[in-house]
Amino acid sequence: TQLLEQSPQFLSIQEGENLTVYCNSSSVFSSLQWYRQEPGEGPVLLVTVVTGGEVKKLKRLTFQFGDARKDSSLHITAAQPGDTGLYLCAGESGNTPLVFGKGTRLSVIA
Amino acid sequence: GAGVSQSPSNKVTEKGKDVELRCDPISGHTALYWYRQSLGQGLEFLIYFQGNSAPDKSGLPSDRFSAERTGGSVSTLTIQRTQQEDSAVYLCASGRGPPYEQYFGPGTRLTVT
């Protein structure tokens, strides 16, 4: 069974601080996706990484896929209250459904 | 274009009744997924449809749960003889790929009293 472990589970920080959340597995994935979910809504895709070692930037968010395609990280620079939400990583492998981690719940306090 | 839509947005039902939840995916998306999310928790995979292949039902928690996808488009998730532990938000997503990026609907909040 493929599992994705996300850490930390909860994170509460002040506006302007930097943070990194992690997504780790012992399995290799063909792609890894990050989603953000706000209260009362469905998750929204932020980015997909497909190549080992790949780095993608989305404004203040930087996503990295591990060289072995088993892990990923999300770094947020100068966090803002609008970044508050549940961050989910999901791994794709073959024809099986996406495997989701349990998420990191981020709270950014103004 | 239109995103994934789900109906109803909220459903309150009495224990023991059957409920049907509907998902309208994005046109052209071959994959459709159902998830369940309890308050403050992550996503629990329920079932996965991919094109004309047999659905992956490995996540359905009991035989009270079933789903179908008609004409490769609209999907209905049915819960029979609802129990209080079925109370949750039920999310549908569609996608095409690879990679199978998922586009989620807003969810149906089910409350079993």
Boltz contact constraints between the chains, C-beta under 6 A:
constraints:
  - contact:
      token1: [A, 31]
      token2: [B, 99]
      max_distance: 6.0
  - contact:
      token1: [A, 42]
      token2: [B, 91]
      max_distance: 6.0
  - contact:
      token1: [A, 42]
      token2: [B, 104]
      max_distance: 6.0
  - contact:
      token1: [A, 42]
      token2: [B, 105]
      max_distance: 6.0
  - contact:
      token1: [A, 42]
      token2: [B, 106]
      max_distance: 6.0
  - contact:
      token1: [A, 42]
      token2: [B, 107]
      max_distance: 6.0
  - contact:
      token1: [A, 43]
      token2: [B, 104]
      max_distance: 6.0
  - contact:
      token1: [A, 45]
      token2: [B, 101]
      max_distance: 6.0
  - contact:
      token1: [A, 48]
      token2: [B, 99]
      max_distance: 6.0
  - contact:
      token1: [A, 48]
      token2: [B, 101]
      max_distance: 6.0
  - contact:
      token1: [A, 92]
      token2: [B, 99]
      max_distance: 6.0
  - contact:
      token1: [A, 92]
      token2: [B, 100]
      max_distance: 6.0
  - contact:
      token1: [A, 97]
      token2: [B, 45]
      max_distance: 6.0
  - contact:
      token1: [A, 97]
      token2: [B, 48]
      max_distance: 6.0
  - contact:
      token1: [A, 97]
      token2: [B, 56]
      max_distance: 6.0
  - contact:
      token1: [A, 100]
      token2: [B, 43]
      max_distance: 6.0
  - contact:
      token1: [A, 102]
      token2: [B, 42]
      max_distance: 6.0
  - contact:
      token1: [A, 103]
      token2: [B, 42]
      max_distance: 6.0
